Structure formats: structure tokens, C-alpha cells
Amino acid sequence: MEDILVISKAVHQDTSGAISFLVTLCGFDDIMKKQSIENEKGRRFMDKKIIAETDRLILRRYRATDIQDLYEYLSNPKVLEYEPYKPMTMEEVKENLESRIASDEMIAVELKSTGKMIGNVYLGKCDCNSLELGYVFNEDYWNLGYARESCEKLIENAFEHGIHRISAYCDPKNPNSWELLEKLGFTREGFLQKNVYFWKDGHDQPIWKDTYIYGLLNSKEN
């Protein structure tokens, strides 16, 4: 789930510097120019006000009226079991919603049949014309195919707009998350042992967590 967000920032910080050094060392200016063009394509895609639809869902930006629906799942300990934040109060959710409304990376998932907002997909911008995928859904709507349906549509849109790669990071103890990634066609590319922690124990020691790394390439690229 969204625990991938915190993990990925560290991964990108570790790897992007090495990539930049290698390219500079080899003098591949043309590669860097091409990468800049591709990054611009991805930026234009993410800057758009995305409104996509599936048979059952509307995928849209957050709005102020989502407050109660957002509170339902951000206050649920079971939903947030693998997230880097604790269940929120209504006041905390109000503040969180403001950041979601301002973000072009958080996409609300709305049921066409009822108008209820049942969860969100995260598509975060990364280096090298790539995105990072995350998702959190209301427990009442688990195991109904909504996460897969929304992710499939957004992945399709991203690749049609020239995105090169989509990555995802999740807790090995969260099979609901990594099994969904595999259904979406992602490949497990790595396993990091005790590489991150969100909380400390009663003795002020880190509670370390492992991480699965997943990736999906745009199959339509040359």
C-alpha cells in the first residue's frame, strides 16, 4: 500500500546519483537530452486534470466533499496496517485532504453507481520518465476488483502518454498488495531486508521492515 511512498524516496536518492554519475562519466549528452524530452512528456501527463472512467469507476482529483469518505478509511487501523502513518482524527483528515486536493499525484476513486469515494491511487513522478504506484482502499470495498480496475486504467493511460516505467514497493507481509501488483503484470525485481522503519518499540529501537521492489515497463516502447 502507501508504505511504498516513504521507501521509494530513499531508493531513488540512492540510485539516481549513481545513474547521473555514470552518464556524465561516459559523456552521453545525447542520452541526457533524450531523457529530458521523455521526462517532459511524463510531466505533461501528470499535470493534466485526469478524469478517467472504467465500467464501474470514475478516477478524478480530490475535492472538499470527499471529507467523510476519506475519513472512513484513513481512520481505520486495518486499512493503515502497513502505512507509515497512524489512524487519523477528523481534524487530521481535513488537513490531509487539503494536501490531496492540491496534489496532482493523488487520484480519488469514485463509484459510478453511488458517487461514493472508496479509495485512492497514487501515481508519483520519478526520475527517468517513470512513475511510482500506490493504492489505499476503504475496507468495505476490498476483494471486489476495484483496486485492480482503477490501476489498470491509470497504467494504460500513463503508458499511452509516453511513461517509460512504473515502480512499486510493498511489505512482504502484505500479500493483498504484492499479489495485486503481480496480477497487474508487475515483476518482482528485488527484496530488501530490514531497509526501512516507520515506528520504534518501547525501548526506542527501530522496528525494521523488509521491502519487495516491483517494476513494469511500457511494452509499447521500441
C-alpha positions in Angstrom: 0.0 0.0 0.0 1.2 3.6 0.5 4.1 2.4 2.7 5.8 2.3 -0.7 6.0 6.1 -0.8 8.4 6.5 2.0 10.6 3.6 0.9 10.9 4.7 -2.6 12.3 8.1 -1.8 15.3 6.5 -0.2 15.7 4.2 -3.1 15.6 7.0 -5.6 18.1 9.0 -3.6 20.5 6.1 -3.5 20.2 5.2 -7.2 19.7 8.5 -9.1 23.0 9.9 -8.1 24.9 6.8 -9.3 23.0 6.9 -12.6 23.8 10.6 -13.1 27.5 10.0 -12.4 27.7 7.1 -14.8 26.1 9.0 -17.7 28.3 12.1 -17.0 31.4 10.0 -16.8 30.7 8.3 -20.2 29.8 11.7 -21.8 26.5 10.6 -23.2 25.0 14.1 -23.7 22.5 12.8 -26.3 21.2 10.3 -23.8 20.6 13.0 -21.3 18.8 15.2 -23.9 16.5 12.3 -24.9 15.8 11.7 -21.2 14.9 15.3 -20.7 12.4 15.1 -23.6 10.8 11.9 -22.2 10.6 13.5 -18.7 8.7 16.4 -20.2 6.2 14.0 -21.7 5.6 12.4 -18.4 5.3 15.8 -16.7 2.6 17.0 -19.1 0.7 13.8 -18.5 0.8 14.2 -14.7 0.0 17.9 -14.8 -3.3 17.2 -16.7 -6.5 17.2 -14.7 -7.0 13.4 -15.1 -10.6 12.3 -15.3 -10.7 8.6 -16.5 -13.5 6.2 -16.4 -13.9 2.4 -16.2 -17.1 0.4 -16.3 -17.7 1.0 -12.6 -15.4 3.8 -11.6 -14.6 7.5 -12.1 -10.9 8.3 -11.4 -10.6 12.0 -10.5 -8.9 14.6 -8.4 -9.9 15.1 -4.8 -12.5 17.7 -3.8 -13.7 19.1 -0.4 -16.8 17.0 -0.4 -14.7 13.8 -0.1 -14.0 14.5 3.6 -16.4 11.9 5.2 -15.4 9.2 2.7 -11.8 9.9 3.2 -12.2 9.8 7.0 -13.8 6.3 6.8 -10.6 4.7 5.6 -7.9 6.9 7.0 -9.3 6.3 10.5 -9.4 2.5 10.1 -6.4 0.7 11.7 -6.8 -2.3 9.5 -6.6 -0.2 6.3 -3.4 1.5 7.6 -1.7 -1.5 9.0 1.2 -1.2 6.5 1.2 2.5 6.1 3.8 5.0 7.5 1.1 6.9 9.5 -1.4 6.1 12.2 -5.2 6.3 12.0 -6.3 9.9 11.8 -8.8 12.0 13.6 -11.3 14.1 11.6 -9.2 17.2 12.1 -6.1 15.4 10.8 -8.1 14.1 7.8 -9.3 17.6 7.0 -5.6 18.8 6.8 -4.7 15.7 4.8 -7.5 16.3 2.3 -6.2 19.8 1.6 -2.9 18.4 0.5 -4.6 15.8 -1.6 -6.7 18.4 -3.4 -3.5 20.4 -4.1 -1.7 17.3 -5.4 -1.5 16.1 -9.0 -0.3 12.7 -7.8 -3.3 11.5 -5.7 -6.3 10.2 -7.7 -9.6 9.6 -6.0 -11.6 6.5 -6.9 -15.4 7.1 -7.1 -18.1 4.5 -7.6 -20.3 5.4 -10.6 -23.3 3.7 -9.1 -23.4 5.7 -5.8 -21.0 8.6 -6.1 -19.1 7.4 -3.1 -15.3 7.8 -3.0 -13.9 4.4 -2.0 -10.1 4.9 -2.1 -7.2 6.3 -3.9 -4.4 5.5 -6.3 -1.1 7.3 -6.1 1.0 8.0 -9.2 4.1 9.8 -8.1 6.5 11.4 -10.5 10.0 10.0 -10.5 13.3 10.5 -12.5 13.9 9.0 -15.9 10.3 9.4 -17.2 8.9 7.0 -14.6 6.1 6.9 -12.1 5.5 5.2 -8.7 2.3 3.4 -8.0 0.5 3.1 -4.7 -3.1 2.5 -3.5 -5.3 2.6 -0.4 -9.0 1.5 -0.3 -11.8 1.5 2.1 -12.0 -1.9 3.8 -15.7 -2.3 2.8 -14.7 -2.4 -0.8 -11.8 -4.9 -0.7 -11.8 -8.0 -2.8 -14.3 -6.6 -5.3 -11.7 -5.8 -8.1 -11.9 -2.0 -7.7 -8.2 -1.5 -7.0 -7.2 -3.7 -10.0 -9.7 -1.9 -12.2 -8.6 1.6 -11.3 -4.9 0.7 -11.5 -5.2 -1.0 -14.9 -6.8 2.1 -16.4 -4.3 4.5 -15.0 -1.4 2.4 -16.0 -2.8 2.2 -19.5 -3.2 6.0 -19.7 0.3 6.5 -18.3 1.9 4.3 -21.0 -0.2 5.9 -23.7 1.3 9.2 -22.7 4.8 8.0 -23.0 5.7 7.0 -19.5 8.6 4.5 -19.6 8.3 2.6 -16.4 6.2 2.3 -13.2 7.6 1.1 -9.9 6.0 -0.1 -6.7 7.3 -1.0 -3.3 5.5 -3.0 -0.6 5.7 -5.0 2.6 6.3 -8.8 2.0 3.8 -9.3 4.9 1.1 -7.6 2.8 0.1 -10.2 0.2 -3.0 -8.2 -0.8 -0.7 -5.6 -2.1 2.0 -7.6 -3.9 -0.5 -10.2 -5.3 -2.3 -7.2 -6.9 0.9 -6.0 -8.4 1.6 -9.4 -10.0 -2.0 -9.5 -11.4 -1.3 -6.1 -13.0 1.8 -7.6 -14.7 4.5 -6.2 -12.4 7.7 -8.2 -12.0 9.3 -8.6 -8.6 12.7 -7.2 -9.1 14.2 -7.2 -5.6 13.9 -7.9 -1.9 15.4 -5.6 0.6 16.0 -6.9 4.1 15.2 -4.6 7.1 15.8 -1.5 5.0 13.2 0.8 6.5 11.2 1.5 9.7 8.2 3.6 10.4 8.0 3.2 14.2 10.1 2.4 17.3 9.4 -0.1 20.0 9.1 0.5 23.8 12.9 0.7 24.1 13.1 3.4 21.4 14.6 0.9 18.9 13.6 0.8 15.2 11.0 -1.8 14.1 12.6 -2.8 10.9 10.6 -3.8 7.8 11.5 -5.7 4.6 10.6 -4.5 1.2 9.6 -6.0 -2.1 10.5 -4.0 -5.2 8.3 -4.3 -8.3 8.5 -2.8 -11.8 6.5 -2.6 -15.0 7.9 -1.4 -18.3 5.9 0.2 -21.2 5.6 -2.7 -23.6 4.7 -0.3 -26.5 8.1 1.3 -26.5 10.7 0.4 -29.1 
